[in-house]
Amino acid sequence: MAGITKEMTIGEILKANPNVAPVLMEAGMHCLGCPSAQGESLEEAAMVHGIDIDALMKAIEEI
């Protein structure tokens, strides 16, 4: 998906495209509304959850 980067917060991503939510949930990011989702980048969240950021970005791009 054009316009979404791994530097964006999860909150920013969901505002840009709510259809990303199921992809994040499937990847194991179940706390989309928690404070961390507003303050840390997608890349940081992926690291915390042990998720490969490149694979996650590829899944997001396929939406």
PQR file of N, CA, C, O and H, with PARSE charges and radii, in Angstrom:
ATOM      1  N   MET A   1       0.835  -1.170   0.000 -0.4000 1.5000
ATOM      2  CA  MET A   1       0.000   0.000   0.000 -0.0000 2.0000
ATOM      3  C   MET A   1       0.880   1.232   0.000  0.5500 1.7000
ATOM      4  O   MET A   1       1.719   1.413   0.882 -0.5500 1.4000
ATOM      5  N   ALA A   2       0.686   2.050  -0.964 -0.4000 1.5000
ATOM      6  CA  ALA A   2       1.479   3.269  -1.085 -0.0000 2.0000
ATOM      7  C   ALA A   2       1.173   4.213   0.068  0.5500 1.7000
ATOM      8  O   ALA A   2       0.031   4.327   0.512 -0.5500 1.4000
ATOM      9  H   ALA A   2       0.004   1.903  -1.680  0.4000 1.0000
ATOM     10  N   GLY A   3       2.200   4.877   0.536 -0.4000 1.5000
ATOM     11  CA  GLY A   3       2.017   5.871   1.573 -0.0000 2.0000
ATOM     12  C   GLY A   3       2.202   5.363   2.985  0.5500 1.7000
ATOM     13  O   GLY A   3       2.322   6.177   3.901 -0.5500 1.4000
ATOM     14  H   GLY A   3       3.128   4.784   0.175  0.4000 1.0000
ATOM     15  N   ILE A   4       2.231   4.068   3.208 -0.4000 1.5000
ATOM     16  CA  ILE A   4       2.443   3.522   4.542 -0.0000 2.0000
ATOM     17  C   ILE A   4       3.900   3.101   4.663  0.5500 1.7000
ATOM     18  O   ILE A   4       4.429   2.361   3.835 -0.5500 1.4000
ATOM     19  H   ILE A   4       2.133   3.408   2.463  0.4000 1.0000
ATOM     20  N   THR A   5       4.534   3.600   5.728 -0.4000 1.5000
ATOM     21  CA  THR A   5       5.945   3.273   5.959 -0.0000 2.0000
ATOM     22  C   THR A   5       6.103   2.644   7.332  0.5500 1.7000
ATOM     23  O   THR A   5       5.230   2.763   8.192 -0.5500 1.4000
ATOM     24  H   THR A   5       4.104   4.201   6.402  0.4000 1.0000
ATOM     25  N   LYS A   6       7.231   1.974   7.522 -0.4000 1.5000
ATOM     26  CA  LYS A   6       7.492   1.343   8.816 -0.0000 2.0000
ATOM     27  C   LYS A   6       7.835   2.366   9.895  0.5500 1.7000
ATOM     28  O   LYS A   6       7.902   2.020  11.075 -0.5500 1.4000
ATOM     29  H   LYS A   6       7.941   1.878   6.824  0.4000 1.0000
ATOM     30  N   GLU A   7       8.051   3.613   9.506 -0.4000 1.5000
ATOM     31  CA  GLU A   7       8.331   4.671  10.472 -0.0000 2.0000
ATOM     32  C   GLU A   7       7.059   5.273  11.062  0.5500 1.7000
ATOM     33  O   GLU A   7       7.113   5.974  12.073 -0.5500 1.4000
ATOM     34  H   GLU A   7       7.997   3.894   8.548  0.4000 1.0000
ATOM     35  N   MET A   8       5.912   5.001  10.432 -0.4000 1.5000
ATOM     36  CA  MET A   8       4.628   5.521  10.913 -0.0000 2.0000
ATOM     37  C   MET A   8       4.191   4.762  12.165  0.5500 1.7000
ATOM     38  O   MET A   8       4.529   3.593  12.346 -0.5500 1.4000
ATOM     39  H   MET A   8       5.868   4.431   9.611  0.4000 1.0000
ATOM     40  N   THR A   9       3.434   5.448  13.028 -0.4000 1.5000
ATOM     41  CA  THR A   9       2.851   4.750  14.176 -0.0000 2.0000
ATOM     42  C   THR A   9       1.676   3.905  13.698  0.5500 1.7000
ATOM     43  O   THR A   9       1.128   4.136  12.620 -0.5500 1.4000
ATOM     44  H   THR A   9       3.159   6.398  12.881  0.4000 1.0000
ATOM     45  N   ILE A  10       1.299   2.929  14.511 -0.4000 1.5000
ATOM     46  CA  ILE A  10       0.155   2.094  14.163 -0.0000 2.0000
ATOM     47  C   ILE A  10      -1.090   2.964  14.060  0.5500 1.7000
ATOM     48  O   ILE A  10      -1.924   2.758  13.178 -0.5500 1.4000
ATOM     49  H   ILE A  10       1.744   2.742  15.386  0.4000 1.0000
ATOM     50  N   GLY A  11      -1.217   3.936  14.961 -0.4000 1.5000
ATOM     51  CA  GLY A  11      -2.354   4.850  14.906 -0.0000 2.0000
ATOM     52  C   GLY A  11      -2.424   5.596  13.588  0.5500 1.7000
ATOM     53  O   GLY A  11      -3.497   5.719  12.997 -0.5500 1.4000
ATOM     54  H   GLY A  11      -0.540   4.103  15.677  0.4000 1.0000
ATOM     55  N   GLU A  12      -1.293   6.094  13.128 -0.4000 1.5000
ATOM     56  CA  GLU A  12      -1.246   6.809  11.840 -0.0000 2.0000
ATOM     57  C   GLU A  12      -1.625   5.881  10.695  0.5500 1.7000
ATOM     58  O   GLU A  12      -2.348   6.272   9.779 -0.5500 1.4000
ATOM     59  H   GLU A  12      -0.422   5.994  13.608  0.4000 1.0000
ATOM     60  N   ILE A  13      -1.133   4.656  10.755 -0.4000 1.5000
ATOM     61  CA  ILE A  13      -1.423   3.683   9.697 -0.0000 2.0000
ATOM     62  C   ILE A  13      -2.912   3.374   9.649  0.5500 1.7000
ATOM     63  O   ILE A  13      -3.505   3.325   8.572 -0.5500 1.4000
ATOM     64  H   ILE A  13      -0.546   4.338  11.500  0.4000 1.0000
ATOM     65  N   LEU A  14      -3.518   3.163  10.817 -0.4000 1.5000
ATOM     66  CA  LEU A  14      -4.941   2.839  10.858 -0.0000 2.0000
ATOM     67  C   LEU A  14      -5.813   4.012  10.410  0.5500 1.7000
ATOM     68  O   LEU A  14      -6.881   3.807   9.834 -0.5500 1.4000
ATOM     69  H   LEU A  14      -3.036   3.202  11.692  0.4000 1.0000
ATOM     70  N   LYS A  15      -5.358   5.241  10.675 -0.4000 1.5000
ATOM     71  CA  LYS A  15      -6.086   6.407  10.177 -0.0000 2.0000
ATOM     72  C   LYS A  15      -5.982   6.479   8.655  0.5500 1.7000
ATOM     73  O   LYS A  15      -6.950   6.821   7.976 -0.5500 1.4000
ATOM     74  H   LYS A  15      -4.490   5.407  11.143  0.4000 1.0000
ATOM     75  N   ALA A  16      -4.803   6.155   8.126 -0.4000 1.5000
ATOM     76  CA  ALA A  16      -4.586   6.196   6.678 -0.0000 2.0000
ATOM     77  C   ALA A  16      -5.377   5.104   5.970  0.5500 1.7000
ATOM     78  O   ALA A  16      -5.916   5.323   4.885 -0.5500 1.4000
ATOM     79  H   ALA A  16      -4.017   5.878   8.678  0.4000 1.0000
ATOM     80  N   ASN A  17      -5.446   3.920   6.592 -0.4000 1.5000
ATOM     81  CA  ASN A  17      -6.174   2.807   5.981 -0.0000 2.0000
ATOM     82  C   ASN A  17      -6.591   1.807   7.053  0.5500 1.7000
ATOM     83  O   ASN A  17      -5.781   0.978   7.465 -0.5500 1.4000
ATOM     84  H   ASN A  17      -5.009   3.743   7.474  0.4000 1.0000
ATOM     85  N   PRO A  18      -7.835   1.870   7.510 -0.5600 1.5000
ATOM     86  CA  PRO A  18      -8.314   0.934   8.532  0.2800 2.0000
ATOM     87  C   PRO A  18      -8.258  -0.529   8.099  0.5500 1.7000
ATOM     88  O   PRO A  18      -8.302  -1.425   8.942 -0.5500 1.4000
ATOM     89  N   ASN A  19      -8.163  -0.778   6.798 -0.4000 1.5000
ATOM     90  CA  ASN A  19      -8.096  -2.161   6.309 -0.0000 2.0000
ATOM     91  C   ASN A  19      -6.798  -2.860   6.677  0.5500 1.7000
ATOM     92  O   ASN A  19      -6.664  -4.065   6.463 -0.5500 1.4000
ATOM     93  H   ASN A  19      -8.127  -0.051   6.113  0.4000 1.0000
ATOM     94  N   VAL A  20      -5.839  -2.123   7.227 -0.4000 1.5000
ATOM     95  CA  VAL A  20      -4.575  -2.720   7.660 -0.0000 2.0000
ATOM     96  C   VAL A  20      -4.763  -3.469   8.982  0.5500 1.7000
ATOM     97  O   VAL A  20      -3.969  -4.352   9.306 -0.5500 1.4000
ATOM     98  H   VAL A  20      -5.948  -1.144   7.401  0.4000 1.0000
ATOM     99  N   ALA A  21      -5.793  -3.130   9.740 -0.4000 1.5000
ATOM    100  CA  ALA A  21      -6.010  -3.733  11.058 -0.0000 2.0000
ATOM    101  C   ALA A  21      -6.001  -5.265  11.038  0.5500 1.7000
ATOM    102  O   ALA A  21      -5.313  -5.865  11.864 -0.5500 1.4000
ATOM    103  H   ALA A  21      -6.438  -2.413   9.476  0.4000 1.0000
ATOM    104  N   PRO A  22      -6.731  -5.923  10.135 -0.5600 1.5000
ATOM    105  CA  PRO A  22      -6.692  -7.394  10.136  0.2800 2.0000
ATOM    106  C   PRO A  22      -5.298  -7.970   9.870  0.5500 1.7000
ATOM    107  O   PRO A  22      -4.947  -9.020  10.407 -0.5500 1.4000
ATOM    108  N   VAL A  23      -4.516  -7.293   9.053 -0.4000 1.5000
ATOM    109  CA  VAL A  23      -3.151  -7.753   8.764 -0.0000 2.0000
ATOM    110  C   VAL A  23      -2.310  -7.683  10.041  0.5500 1.7000
ATOM    111  O   VAL A  23      -1.560  -8.607  10.354 -0.5500 1.4000
ATOM    112  H   VAL A  23      -4.801  -6.439   8.617  0.4000 1.0000
ATOM    113  N   LEU A  24      -2.445  -6.580  10.768 -0.4000 1.5000
ATOM    114  CA  LEU A  24      -1.691  -6.428  12.014 -0.0000 2.0000
ATOM    115  C   LEU A  24      -2.149  -7.440  13.050  0.5500 1.7000
ATOM    116  O   LEU A  24      -1.323  -8.019  13.756 -0.5500 1.4000
ATOM    117  H   LEU A  24      -3.054  -5.829  10.514  0.4000 1.0000
ATOM    118  N   MET A  25      -3.455  -7.661  13.151 -0.4000 1.5000
ATOM    119  CA  MET A  25      -3.983  -8.642  14.107 -0.0000 2.0000
ATOM    120  C   MET A  25      -3.474 -10.039  13.777  0.5500 1.7000
ATOM    121  O   MET A  25      -3.073 -10.785  14.670 -0.5500 1.4000
ATOM    122  H   MET A  25      -4.126  -7.191  12.577  0.4000 1.0000
ATOM    123  N   GLU A  26      -3.491 -10.388  12.509 -0.4000 1.5000
ATOM    124  CA  GLU A  26      -3.026 -11.710  12.084 -0.0000 2.0000
ATOM    125  C   GLU A  26      -1.543 -11.894  12.386  0.5500 1.7000
ATOM    126  O   GLU A  26      -1.093 -13.003  12.672 -0.5500 1.4000
ATOM    127  H   GLU A  26      -3.817  -9.782  11.783  0.4000 1.0000
ATOM    128  N   ALA A  27      -0.791 -10.804  12.321 -0.4000 1.5000
ATOM    129  CA  ALA A  27       0.647 -10.863  12.592 -0.0000 2.0000
ATOM    130  C   ALA A  27       0.948 -10.975  14.084  0.5500 1.7000
ATOM    131  O   ALA A  27       2.079 -11.273  14.468 -0.5500 1.4000
ATOM    132  H   ALA A  27      -1.156  -9.903  12.089  0.4000 1.0000
ATOM    133  N   GLY A  28      -0.064 -10.736  14.931 -0.4000 1.5000
ATOM    134  CA  GLY A  28       0.150 -10.852  16.370 -0.0000 2.0000
ATOM    135  C   GLY A  28       0.115  -9.541  17.127  0.5500 1.7000
ATOM    136  O   GLY A  28       0.395  -9.508  18.325 -0.5500 1.4000
ATOM    137  H   GLY A  28      -0.983 -10.494  14.619  0.4000 1.0000
ATOM    138  N   MET A  29      -0.228  -8.458  16.444 -0.4000 1.5000
ATOM    139  CA  MET A  29      -0.345  -7.154  17.102 -0.0000 2.0000
ATOM    140  C   MET A  29      -1.806  -6.946  17.478  0.5500 1.7000
ATOM    141  O   MET A  29      -2.580  -6.372  16.713 -0.5500 1.4000
ATOM    142  H   MET A  29      -0.456  -8.484  15.471  0.4000 1.0000
ATOM    143  N   HIS A  30      -2.172  -7.421  18.665 -0.4000 1.5000
ATOM    144  CA  HIS A  30      -3.569  -7.421  19.080 -0.0000 2.0000
ATOM    145  C   HIS A  30      -3.994  -6.173  19.827  0.5500 1.7000
ATOM    146  O   HIS A  30      -5.185  -5.993  20.081 -0.5500 1.4000
ATOM    147  H   HIS A  30      -1.543  -7.888  19.287  0.4000 1.0000
ATOM    148  N   CYS A  31      -3.073  -5.317  20.184 -0.4000 1.5000
ATOM    149  CA  CYS A  31      -3.392  -4.138  20.979 -0.0000 2.0000
ATOM    150  C   CYS A  31      -3.321  -2.887  20.109  0.5500 1.7000
ATOM    151  O   CYS A  31      -2.505  -1.999  20.352 -0.5500 1.4000
ATOM    152  H   CYS A  31      -2.105  -5.463  19.978  0.4000 1.0000
ATOM    153  N   LEU A  32      -4.172  -2.824  19.106 -0.4000 1.5000
ATOM    154  CA  LEU A  32      -4.117  -1.723  18.147 -0.0000 2.0000
ATOM    155  C   LEU A  32      -4.546  -0.389  18.753  0.5500 1.7000
ATOM    156  O   LEU A  32      -4.170   0.667  18.245 -0.5500 1.4000
ATOM    157  H   LEU A  32      -4.836  -3.546  18.908  0.4000 1.0000
ATOM    158  N   GLY A  33      -5.317  -0.424  19.819 -0.4000 1.5000
ATOM    159  CA  GLY A  33      -5.783   0.808  20.428 -0.0000 2.0000
ATOM    160  C   GLY A  33      -5.026   1.207  21.680  0.5500 1.7000
ATOM    161  O   GLY A  33      -5.364   2.209  22.310 -0.5500 1.4000
ATOM    162  H   GLY A  33      -5.623  -1.282  20.232  0.4000 1.0000
ATOM    163  N   CYS A  34      -4.012   0.446  22.051 -0.4000 1.5000
ATOM    164  CA  CYS A  34      -3.287   0.747  23.281 -0.0000 2.0000
ATOM    165  C   CYS A  34      -2.377   1.970  23.090  0.5500 1.7000
ATOM    166  O   CYS A  34      -2.075   2.351  21.959 -0.5500 1.4000
ATOM    167  H   CYS A  34      -3.738  -0.368  21.539  0.4000 1.0000
ATOM    168  N   PRO A  35      -1.947   2.576  24.191 -0.5600 1.5000
ATOM    169  CA  PRO A  35      -1.103   3.778  24.080  0.2800 2.0000
ATOM    170  C   PRO A  35       0.157   3.574  23.235  0.5500 1.7000
ATOM    171  O   PRO A  35       0.591   4.497  22.545 -0.5500 1.4000
ATOM    172  N   SER A  36       0.739   2.396  23.280 -0.4000 1.5000
ATOM    173  CA  SER A  36       1.947   2.149  22.487 -0.0000 2.0000
ATOM    174  C   SER A  36       1.676   2.280  20.996  0.5500 1.7000
ATOM    175  O   SER A  36       2.560   2.675  20.235 -0.5500 1.4000
ATOM    176  H   SER A  36       0.387   1.646  23.840  0.4000 1.0000
ATOM    177  N   ALA A  37       0.455   1.951  20.573 -0.4000 1.5000
ATOM    178  CA  ALA A  37       0.106   2.042  19.155 -0.0000 2.0000
ATOM    179  C   ALA A  37       0.131   3.488  18.670  0.5500 1.7000
ATOM    180  O   ALA A  37       0.260   3.745  17.473 -0.5500 1.4000
ATOM    181  H   ALA A  37      -0.263   1.630  21.191  0.4000 1.0000
ATOM    182  N   GLN A  38       0.010   4.417  19.594 -0.4000 1.5000
ATOM    183  CA  GLN A  38       0.032   5.831  19.232 -0.0000 2.0000
ATOM    184  C   GLN A  38       1.433   6.429  19.316  0.5500 1.7000
ATOM    185  O   GLN A  38       1.688   7.497  18.759 -0.5500 1.4000
ATOM    186  H   GLN A  38      -0.094   4.208  20.567  0.4000 1.0000
ATOM    187  N   GLY A  39       2.346   5.740  20.012 -0.4000 1.5000
ATOM    188  CA  GLY A  39       3.646   6.339  20.262 -0.0000 2.0000
ATOM    189  C   GLY A  39       4.841   5.658  19.633  0.5500 1.7000
ATOM    190  O   GLY A  39       5.892   6.281  19.480 -0.5500 1.4000
ATOM    191  H   GLY A  39       2.139   4.873  20.464  0.4000 1.0000
ATOM    192  N   GLU A  40       4.708   4.392  19.263 -0.4000 1.5000
ATOM    193  CA  GLU A  40       5.868   3.729  18.677 -0.0000 2.0000
ATOM    194  C   GLU A  40       5.606   3.416  17.212  0.5500 1.7000
ATOM    195  O   GLU A  40       4.465   3.230  16.788 -0.5500 1.4000
ATOM    196  H   GLU A  40       3.855   3.886  19.387  0.4000 1.0000
ATOM    197  N   SER A  41       6.680   3.363  16.459 -0.4000 1.5000
ATOM    198  CA  SER A  41       6.555   3.105  15.020 -0.0000 2.0000
ATOM    199  C   SER A  41       6.184   1.646  14.776  0.5500 1.7000
ATOM    200  O   SER A  41       6.323   0.798  15.658 -0.5500 1.4000
ATOM    201  H   SER A  41       7.607   3.514  16.803  0.4000 1.0000
ATOM    202  N   LEU A  42       5.719   1.376  13.584 -0.4000 1.5000
ATOM    203  CA  LEU A  42       5.404   0.003  13.202 -0.0000 2.0000
ATOM    204  C   LEU A  42       6.643  -0.872  13.336  0.5500 1.7000
ATOM    205  O   LEU A  42       6.557  -2.016  13.781 -0.5500 1.4000
ATOM    206  H   LEU A  42       5.606   2.064  12.868  0.4000 1.0000
ATOM    207  N   GLU A  43       7.791  -0.335  12.953 -0.4000 1.5000
ATOM    208  CA  GLU A  43       9.032  -1.090  13.046 -0.0000 2.0000
ATOM    209  C   GLU A  43       9.358  -1.431  14.497  0.5500 1.7000
ATOM    210  O   GLU A  43       9.765  -2.554  14.794 -0.5500 1.4000
ATOM    211  H   GLU A  43       7.861   0.595  12.591  0.4000 1.0000
ATOM    212  N   GLU A  44       9.182  -0.465  15.406 -0.4000 1.5000
ATOM    213  CA  GLU A  44       9.433  -0.716  16.828 -0.0000 2.0000
ATOM    214  C   GLU A  44       8.459  -1.761  17.378  0.5500 1.7000
ATOM    215  O   GLU A  44       8.855  -2.653  18.129 -0.5500 1.4000
ATOM    216  H   GLU A  44       8.852   0.448  15.165  0.4000 1.0000
ATOM    217  N   ALA A  45       7.198  -1.644  17.003 -0.4000 1.5000
ATOM    218  CA  ALA A  45       6.194  -2.605  17.463 -0.0000 2.0000
ATOM    219  C   ALA A  45       6.507  -4.007  16.947  0.5500 1.7000
ATOM    220  O   ALA A  45       6.367  -4.986  17.679 -0.5500 1.4000
ATOM    221  H   ALA A  45       6.876  -0.920  16.393  0.4000 1.0000
ATOM    222  N   ALA A  46       6.926  -4.102  15.701 -0.4000 1.5000
ATOM    223  CA  ALA A  46       7.281  -5.404  15.132 -0.0000 2.0000
ATOM    224  C   ALA A  46       8.440  -6.020  15.900  0.5500 1.7000
ATOM    225  O   ALA A  46       8.445  -7.221  16.172 -0.5500 1.4000
ATOM    226  H   ALA A  46       7.040  -3.306  15.106  0.4000 1.0000
ATOM    227  N   MET A  47       9.413  -5.201  16.245 -0.4000 1.5000
ATOM    228  CA  MET A  47      10.571  -5.700  16.994 -0.0000 2.0000
ATOM    229  C   MET A  47      10.127  -6.237  18.357  0.5500 1.7000
ATOM    230  O   MET A  47      10.559  -7.312  18.772 -0.5500 1.4000
ATOM    231  H   MET A  47       9.409  -4.226  16.024  0.4000 1.0000
ATOM    232  N   VAL A  48       9.269  -5.492  19.048 -0.4000 1.5000
ATOM    233  CA  VAL A  48       8.786  -5.902  20.366 -0.0000 2.0000
ATOM    234  C   VAL A  48       8.027  -7.226  20.282  0.5500 1.7000
ATOM    235  O   VAL A  48       8.121  -8.061  21.181 -0.5500 1.4000
ATOM    236  H   VAL A  48       8.918  -4.618  18.710  0.4000 1.0000
ATOM    237  N   HIS A  49       7.279  -7.409  19.198 -0.4000 1.5000
ATOM    238  CA  HIS A  49       6.471  -8.613  19.040 -0.0000 2.0000
ATOM    239  C   HIS A  49       7.207  -9.747  18.323  0.5500 1.7000
ATOM    240  O   HIS A  49       6.639 -10.820  18.119 -0.5500 1.4000
ATOM    241  H   HIS A  49       7.203  -6.731  18.467  0.4000 1.0000
ATOM    242  N   GLY A  50       8.459  -9.521  17.942 -0.4000 1.5000
ATOM    243  CA  GLY A  50       9.224 -10.555  17.262 -0.0000 2.0000
ATOM    244  C   GLY A  50       8.733 -10.834  15.852  0.5500 1.7000
ATOM    245  O   GLY A  50       8.788 -11.970  15.381 -0.5500 1.4000
ATOM    246  H   GLY A  50       8.921  -8.649  18.108  0.4000 1.0000
ATOM    247  N   ILE A  51       8.253  -9.791  15.179 -0.4000 1.5000
ATOM    248  CA  ILE A  51       7.704  -9.924  13.832 -0.0000 2.0000
ATOM    249  C   ILE A  51       8.697  -9.365  12.822  0.5500 1.7000
ATOM    250  O   ILE A  51       9.276  -8.300  13.037 -0.5500 1.4000
ATOM    251  H   ILE A  51       8.209  -8.868  15.562  0.4000 1.0000
ATOM    252  N   ASP A  52       8.891 -10.072  11.736 -0.4000 1.5000
ATOM    253  CA  ASP A  52       9.772  -9.621  10.656 -0.0000 2.0000
ATOM    254  C   ASP A  52       9.121  -8.421   9.963  0.5500 1.7000
ATOM    255  O   ASP A  52       8.087  -8.569   9.312 -0.5500 1.4000
ATOM    256  H   ASP A  52       8.421 -10.937  11.561  0.4000 1.0000
ATOM    257  N   ILE A  53       9.712  -7.251  10.097 -0.4000 1.5000
ATOM    258  CA  ILE A  53       9.121  -6.024   9.557 -0.0000 2.0000
ATOM    259  C   ILE A  53       9.007  -6.068   8.040  0.5500 1.7000
ATOM    260  O   ILE A  53       8.042  -5.545   7.482 -0.5500 1.4000
ATOM    261  H   ILE A  53      10.552  -7.130  10.625  0.4000 1.0000
ATOM    262  N   ASP A  54       9.963  -6.677   7.367 -0.4000 1.5000
ATOM    263  CA  ASP A  54       9.898  -6.744   5.904 -0.0000 2.0000
ATOM    264  C   ASP A  54       8.722  -7.604   5.442  0.5500 1.7000
ATOM    265  O   ASP A  54       8.038  -7.262   4.477 -0.5500 1.4000
ATOM    266  H   ASP A  54      10.747  -7.102   7.820  0.4000 1.0000
ATOM    267  N   ALA A  55       8.489  -8.722   6.134 -0.4000 1.5000
ATOM    268  CA  ALA A  55       7.355  -9.574   5.788 -0.0000 2.0000
ATOM    269  C   ALA A  55       6.044  -8.866   6.092  0.5500 1.7000
ATOM    270  O   ALA A  55       5.078  -8.990   5.339 -0.5500 1.4000
ATOM    271  H   ALA A  55       9.045  -9.000   6.918  0.4000 1.0000
ATOM    272  N   LEU A  56       6.008  -8.123   7.194 -0.4000 1.5000
ATOM    273  CA  LEU A  56       4.801  -7.387   7.552 -0.0000 2.0000
ATOM    274  C   LEU A  56       4.518  -6.294   6.536  0.5500 1.7000
ATOM    275  O   LEU A  56       3.370  -6.113   6.129 -0.5500 1.4000
ATOM    276  H   LEU A  56       6.793  -8.023   7.806  0.4000 1.0000
ATOM    277  N   MET A  57       5.535  -5.566   6.122 -0.4000 1.5000
ATOM    278  CA  MET A  57       5.353  -4.514   5.118 -0.0000 2.0000
ATOM    279  C   MET A  57       4.858  -5.109   3.806  0.5500 1.7000
ATOM    280  O   MET A  57       4.020  -4.513   3.129 -0.5500 1.4000
ATOM    281  H   MET A  57       6.468  -5.713   6.452  0.4000 1.0000
ATOM    282  N   LYS A  58       5.366  -6.269   3.447 -0.4000 1.5000
ATOM    283  CA  LYS A  58       4.919  -6.930   2.214 -0.0000 2.0000
ATOM    284  C   LYS A  58       3.442  -7.281   2.308  0.5500 1.7000
ATOM    285  O   LYS A  58       2.700  -7.105   1.341 -0.5500 1.4000
ATOM    286  H   LYS A  58       6.047  -6.753   3.996  0.4000 1.0000
ATOM    287  N   ALA A  59       3.005  -7.780   3.474 -0.4000 1.5000
ATOM    288  CA  ALA A  59       1.598  -8.114   3.663 -0.0000 2.0000
ATOM    289  C   ALA A  59       0.726  -6.860   3.576  0.5500 1.7000
ATOM    290  O   ALA A  59      -0.358  -6.889   2.994 -0.5500 1.4000
ATOM    291  H   ALA A  59       3.608  -7.923   4.259  0.4000 1.0000
ATOM    292  N   ILE A  60       1.205  -5.770   4.155 -0.4000 1.5000
ATOM    293  CA  ILE A  60       0.448  -4.505   4.101 -0.0000 2.0000
ATOM    294  C   ILE A  60       0.357  -4.003   2.662  0.5500 1.7000
ATOM    295  O   ILE A  60      -0.690  -3.512   2.241 -0.5500 1.4000
ATOM    296  H   ILE A  60       2.086  -5.747   4.628  0.4000 1.0000
ATOM    297  N   GLU A  61       1.432  -4.122   1.919 -0.4000 1.5000
ATOM    298  CA  GLU A  61       1.443  -3.663   0.530 -0.0000 2.0000
ATOM    299  C   GLU A  61       0.488  -4.450  -0.344  0.5500 1.7000
ATOM    300  O   GLU A  61       0.056  -3.955  -1.385 -0.5500 1.4000
ATOM    301  H   GLU A  61       2.283  -4.521   2.261  0.4000 1.0000
ATOM    302  N   GLU A  62       0.148  -5.678   0.062 -0.4000 1.5000
ATOM    303  CA  GLU A  62      -0.727  -6.531  -0.740 -0.0000 2.0000
ATOM    304  C   GLU A  62      -2.207  -6.211  -0.535  0.5500 1.7000
ATOM    305  O   GLU A  62      -3.060  -6.798  -1.200 -0.5500 1.4000
ATOM    306  H   GLU A  62       0.499  -6.079   0.908  0.4000 1.0000
ATOM    307  N   ILE A  63      -2.519  -5.299   0.366 -0.4000 1.5000
ATOM    308  CA  ILE A  63      -3.924  -4.942   0.612 -0.0000 2.0000
ATOM    309  C   ILE A  63      -4.481  -4.203  -0.586  0.5500 1.7000
ATOM    310  O   ILE A  63      -5.649  -3.814  -0.583 -0.5500 1.4000
ATOM    311  H   ILE A  63      -1.826  -4.821   0.907  0.4000 1.0000
TER
END
